[in-house]
Amino acid sequence: MSEEGGFGISFAEKIFGLLLLMIGATAMYYVYTSTSQLGNASAFFACLNLVVMAVGLVLITAKTE
């Protein structure tokens, strides 16, 4: 097997990161628009969405060696 990471793995990583970022941003929008229904749980869901968005951003910016 080769020592270098293949283009397909790197591309899949970037696409998965972009997908996570989009899902996190969409979920954050829904948390923002429904804070009255969520009450105190809105802070919890906002933190979860920030974690998902951060993982997506790390996957997008990570270098495959």
C-alpha positions as MATLAB code, in Angstrom:
seq = 'MSEEGGFGISFAEKIFGLLLLMIGATAMYYVYTSTSQLGNASAFFACLNLVVMAVGLVLITAKTE';
ca = [
       0.000    0.000    0.000;
       1.148    3.514   -0.611;
       2.256    5.798    2.180;
       0.412    8.840    0.834;
      -3.260    9.520    1.519;
      -5.394    9.104   -1.527;
      -7.307   11.919   -3.129;
     -10.610   10.150   -2.451;
     -10.070    9.996    1.300;
      -9.113   13.671    1.478;
     -12.067   14.671   -0.688;
     -14.487   12.600    1.412;
     -13.120   14.197    4.575;
     -13.715   17.704    3.198;
     -17.218   16.825    1.981;
     -18.124   15.247    5.336;
     -16.811   18.342    7.134;
     -18.869   20.609    4.893;
     -21.926   18.446    5.512;
     -21.423   18.631    9.293;
     -20.977   22.395    9.091;
     -24.200   22.790    7.118;
     -26.166   20.508    9.454;
     -24.851   22.374   12.501;
     -25.699   25.765   11.012;
     -29.208   24.632   10.073;
     -29.814   23.165   13.508;
     -28.482   26.369   15.100;
     -30.981   28.374   13.051;
     -33.838   26.199   14.279;
     -32.663   26.524   17.874;
     -32.461   30.302   17.448;
     -35.957   30.569   15.972;
     -37.591   28.314   18.580;
     -36.013   29.485   21.820;
     -39.412   30.218   23.348;
     -40.529   26.603   22.892;
     -37.217   25.110   24.035;
     -36.865   27.282   27.123;
     -33.749   26.492   29.150;
     -32.816   23.605   26.862;
     -31.972   26.026   24.038;
     -28.536   26.685   25.551;
     -27.852   22.947   25.672;
     -28.832   22.428   22.038;
     -26.887   25.512   20.966;
     -23.743   24.078   22.594;
     -24.287   20.736   20.870;
     -24.631   22.507   17.536;
     -21.445   24.474   18.172;
     -19.607   21.191   18.782;
     -20.935   19.743   15.508;
     -19.939   22.905   13.636;
     -16.474   22.887   15.218;
     -15.890   19.264   14.179;
     -16.978   20.147   10.649;
     -14.615   23.110   10.555;
     -11.719   20.957   11.796;
     -12.426   18.360    9.111;
     -12.476   21.028    6.417;
      -9.227   22.657    7.503;
      -7.296   19.479    8.420;
      -4.407   18.417    6.206;
      -4.201   14.795    5.175;
      -0.617   13.598    5.314;
];
